[in-house]
Amino acid sequence: MGKNIFVVDLREGDRFDELFLVKMAKMGETRAGKPYMTLTVIDKSGEISGPVWDNAEKLHTLCAPGQVVQITGMVQSYRDTLQLKINDIKHVSQIETDLGDYLQASTKNREEMTADVQKIVNSLSDPYLKKLLKHFFQKSDWAAMFQTAPAAKGIHHAYIGGLLEHSLSVAQIADLLSGHYEGLNRSLLIAGALLHDIGKLKELSVDGGVVDYTAKGRLLGHLVIGCEMVALAAARIKDFPENTLEQLQHLILSHHGRKEFGSPTVPMTVEAFVLSFLDDMDAKMNLMEQLRRKMETEELSWTDYQRSLERYLYLGGFEKNEPLNDAEEPDNGRRQPTLF
């Protein structure tokens, strides 16, 4: 059973009868006590949500996260955002569906990115950090997971290969800056860039194409988890310098930049400052890249209001011969956060 209309193709006023993958189905009650469901669905081009007012409890049983369902309804606008007005939901045989229609993936070649990671690791001068990185990206079970894992549940790099793409990008920019600013420890900065989000391998899980938090991820968060993972790996390396480990852990724990953004501590070394800025910049650039890939023309025009950035953006789309890959819409945060 093939898919004909994708999220990116939907326009206000469109009527549809189409297949989507369920990301989330949340029950609620109106003020009058009537049950309703808020349904969020995805495909490889993006995600969209909408309410189900009638037969919500019955239809909720069809909407397990990771299931493909057939939805009929209309596209409408609510608070300047497109949403689905859902009339009916039907069960679909999962055997007949092609998950390639529903799972977003990096537009970049993952094998080439993995080779680039190995190349930059081999270029480090610090033998201990080089051994540590080879443990994560060559010798351990984490290496395979790192190639396919998303970097987030939403906002930026929230697709297959997203963690690899984001970490490599930050490391490559860090490599450029390491020769620009005097006194930067190149090995330490690049190690921090490649490992700053390593805890997301345990923080997030992917089931049926749906990204969600693990219990450990919700309880501890990827900064603390990553710090622990690095400590355990360093303990396997004979005579690993304690000071090097402490500084690397500081990079991981401080890379969100501010405590209100989830960092247990703020950047206090030159490498930590640089990493924090680069992480935030790469996330924002990815968000804008996804918006530009959705645009129908290369001419500059205004986007919808981007709540995560607290502004409209004036952007032009990419050439249409480039592959399509869309990230999630931003959340409803009140102030501009770092996009971790």
N, C-alpha and C positions, 0 to 999 in steps of 0.2 A: 504494500500500500504506500504509494508515493506521496510526497508533500509538494504542493503547488505554490502556496503563498507563505512568505516568511515575514517575521515581525517587522523587518526593515521595510517591507513593501506596504504595510498597513497605513491607510490614510483616514482621516476623520470622515465619517459617513459611509465607509465601506461596509458592506455586508459580507459575511464569510461563513464557510463551512469547511473547517481545516483542522489538521492535526498539529498538536503542540505537546511538548513534554512538561509535565507538572514539576514545578520547582517547590511550591509551597501552597498548602490549602489550609486556611485558618478560619475556624468557626467563631462567630460572635453573635451578639443579640442586639436588636434595635431597642430603642427606648420603650417600645411597646411590648418587648419581650419576645419578638419573633426572631427565630434563628436565621442567620445569613452566613454566607461563606465569601471570604476574599481569596481569590485564586490567582496565583502568579505562575505564568508558564514561560517557557523558553524555547528557542531553537538556535541554530548556529549563528543567526544574525543578531540575536539580542533577547530581551525579555519584555513582557508586558503583563499588567495585572487588571483585574476587574472583579466586580461583585456578582454574587449569585443570590438573588432574592427569593426565588421560588424553588421549592423542593431541595433546599440547601443540604439538609441532613442526609437525604437519600443520595444526592449527587456527590457528597463528600466521600462516600465509601468508594467511589470510582477514582478518586484523585489522590492516590498515594504518591509521594514524591518519587520521581524517577520513572513514572508510568506515562506512556503516550496515550492521549485521549483525543477524541474528535469533538470539537467545539463549534457550535453555531451561534451567531450573534452579530453584533454591529460594533464598529469602532466609534468611540465618542471622545470628546475632550473634557477633562475635569481639572480645573486649576492649572490650565496651560499644559497639561500632560495628557497624552493619549492613553486611553484605557479601553478595556473590552466591556461591552454590555452583553453579558452571556445569557442566552436563551435556553440552551440545552447542552448536555455533555453525554457522550456515549463511550462505552468501552471499546477498545481497539486491541486486536490480537497483536501482542508484542513481537511475535514471530514474523509478521508481515511488515514490520517497520525497519527502516534503515537508520540506526543511531547516528550515522554520519550527517543526517539532516538536522540533528538537534544539539550536537556537542560542538561548542566553540573550541578552536585550537589556534595556536600561534601561527601567524602567517610566515614565520621564519622556519627554516629547516632545522629540526632539532638535532640531527646528527652533526650538522655543521656547527651549531652552537656548542654542542658537547665537545667537539674537537677544539673550538676556540677556548673553552674553559681549561682543557688540558694544556694547551699552549701557554696560556697566561700563568697557570700553576707552575709549569716547568721553568718559567722565566724568573721565579722568585729567588732572591739571594739568601734569604733566611732558611736554613735547612730544616729547622723544627716546624715552621709554618708550612713549608712545602710538604713535609711528611704528613702533617695534620690534614691539609687539603687533599692530598692523595688518598688518605683514608676515606674521606667523605665522598670523593668524586671518582674514585677508581676501585677501591678495595672492598668497601662495605656495601650492604644491601641498600643504603641510601642512594647510591649512584643511579640505579635504575628508576627509583621513585622520583628523583630530582628532575629527570628528563620529562616527565609527564605531569607533574603536580602543578596545580594552579597557584598563583601568588596571593590570591585573596578570594573571599566569597563574593565580593562585589567591588565596584569602583574601578580598580585597575588590574590588568593582567589576570583577570578572573576566567582563565580558560586553560585547556590542556597545553602544557609547555610554558605556561606563564611565569612560573617561578624560575625556570632556567633562563628565559628571555630577560626577565627583570634583573636577576642577580648578575648575569653576564654583562648587561648594559651598564649597570652601576660600576662593575669592576673595570670595564673598558674606559669609562669616563674617568674613573679614579686613576687609572694608569696614565692618562693624558695629563691630569693635574699633578701627579706625583713629581713630574719633572718641571712643573711651572712654579710651584711654591717651594721655596727653600726650606729644608728641614723636615719635609714630610717623609715618614717611614713608608716606603713603597710597599714592601712585603706585608707590613701590618695593615695598611689601608686596603690593599687588594684582598687580603684574607678576610677582613671585616666585611668588605663588599660582597664577597661570595658566600659568606656564612651568616650575614645579618638576619636573613629570613629562614635559616635552616630549620628552625623550630616549627615552621608551618607544615613540615612533613608529618608532624605529630598533632599539630593544632587542627588541621583540616582533614576531612575525609571526602572522597568522591564515590557516590553510590548511584548508579544508573544515570550518570552525567550530572547529578545534583551535588553541588559543593555545600558542605555543612561543617559545623564545628564538632569536634570530638568532645567527650566529657573532660578530658585532660586539657584540651584547648581552651574551653570555657573557664575552667578553674584556674589555670596558670597563665595562659597566654603564650604566644610564640617567642617573646623575648626571654622569658624565664626558661622555657623549655629549651630554646637554642643555647642559652648559657650553660644549662646542664649537659646537653649533648656534647658541646665543645669540651667541657671539663672531663667528661668520661673518655672522650677520644684522646685528649692530651695525656691522660693518665696511662695510656697504653704506649706512649712514646718515652723511651728512657731519657731521663735528665731534661725533660721539657722545662724551659725556664719559667719560673713562677711569675716573674714580672711580665713576660710576654703573654702568658695566659690571662693575667689580670687585665692587661690593656685590651686584649682581644675581647674578653667578656664585657668590658666597659663599652666597646664599640657596639656590641649586640644590644646591651641593656639601655643604651642612650640614643639609639638611632632614630627614635620617633621625635627626638628633639626637646620635648617639653613633658613634664609630668602629667599635665592634663590630657595629653595625647597618648598616654599609656606607658611612657618610659619610667622605670623605677628611679632613674637618675638622669641628669641632664649631661650633655657633652662637656667634657672637661679636658680633653686633649685635642691637639690640632687635627689628628686623624678622625676623631669622633665628630668634630664640627663639620669637616668636609663630608664624611659619610652621611650625616644627617641631612645636609643640604642636597646631596646627590640622590638619596633615596626619595626624598620628597619631589625633587624635580623630575626624576624619571617616571614616578607615578602620575604626576600631573600631565606630562607630555604624552603618556600612554592614553590617559583619559581623552585628551584632545585628539589623538590619533584615531581613536575609535569613533569619536563624533565626526571627524572629517571623512572617514570611510563610509559613513551613512549619508553624506550629503550628495545631492544629485548633480551639482555643478561645481566647477573649480572656482567660480566667481565668489568673492567674499560676501558673506551674508551673516545675519545674526542667528545664533542658536536659541533654543528654548533656555529658560533660566536654569542655570546649573547650581543646584542647592549646595552641593559639596564645596563649590568654589565661591558661592554667594555673589554670582554675577552672570550676565549674559556674555557670550564669547563671539567675536567677529572672525569667522573662519572661512576658508575655502576648501572644497573637497579635493580628494585625490583623483588622479586619472582613473577612469573606470576600468582600465585593463589590469589594475592591481587587484589582488585577491581580497575578498571581503572577510572581515572579522570584527565582530562587535562586542564591546564589553557591556557590563550591566549599567543601568542608569544609576546615578548617584543617589545616596540616601537623603533623608530630610534633615540633616544636621543644621543647627541654627547658626553656627559660626564656621569659618573656614578651617577645616582640619588638615593635618598631614594625611595624605592618601595611602596609609599603610594597609 
